Amino acid sequence: MIRKINDIIAAQSNGTIDSENIYIIDYKNINGGVVEVLEDKPKHNCVHLTNENKVKVYYVAFKENALKVNTPEGQVKQCECVLFPTSLNAEDWVLFIETKYANNLQSALFGKIDHPNTSIEQIISTVNYFRDKDILPKDKRVFAIISFPILIDAFSEAFFTRSKQTREEILINHKIQLRPTNSGMIKSKKRIKI
């Protein structure tokens, strides 16, 4: 899987990580930087994955307009990154992450930018790109996190009241188990809890 990603997607950075805590942050709106996957907690809010069993994980952080296609647009709407165990077994989990840096619950869910539907679209189009390029099998169920790292307020339940698709429709139609959250837990190579 990692070889196919490297062959197809040039605008990305990748590596492996096996620390007890994994932090994913998109510095674009913070300092104009890129998506980073870190062992040490950054000073800014981010997505946090606990990894108590120290499962060794590949990560691929996408740069701007990384998913190129042969269409007038030239690229696919994309999320921030994808992570998966280095064992690369067919039954291993795959996790896609999208972050939105809205300052409050009102702008996150009810503002001018339609964050719920935009985020879902970015996750689905990234997963579809991976399937279309044979990086992922067409029938593989994957996991996805949509995060609002700055928000302290609970946003998970309100998120789907604003989306055009339900959690169940996304799972049935796209084989994506999606959860709006700022954290997750890697249990093993085969299990992740979001």
Buried (B, 14 or more C-beta within 10 A) or exposed (E): BBEEBEEBBEBBBBEEBBBEBBBBBBBBEBEEEBBBBBEEEEEBBBBBBBBEEEBEBBBBBBBEEBBBEEEEEEBBBBBBBBBBBBEEEEEBBBBBBBBBBBEBBEBBBBEEEBBBEBBBBBBBBBBBBBBEBEBBEEEBEBBBBBBBBBBEEEBEEBBBEBBEBEBEEBBEEBBBBBBBBBBBEBBEBEEBEB
